[in-house]
Amino acid sequence: MADRMFELAQSMPGYLGFESVRGADGFGITVSYWTNEEAVNHWQQHAEHLNAQRLGREQWYEKFELRVCRVERAYGFER
């Protein structure tokens, strides 16, 4: 399902990318980036994504948190 959601998100207008990590204990975080809140709302309401959300609540996750944030600035350094 994760692979399908990745494919689907990439096809959505306003999708910019994502980052995801998961620890050995199973704790994970995924951040997806979108051009604006309208694009986020379209993704949230897509039928296949709604089904994945339902399955997550019913079968996969004991706990789930979602945060919608605006990135005002991002920068880094890599040698």
ABEGO torsion letter per residue (X at the ends): XAAAAAAAAAABBGBAEBBBBBBAAGBBBBBBBBABAAAAAAAAABAAAAAAAAAAAAAABABBBBBBBBBABBBBBBX
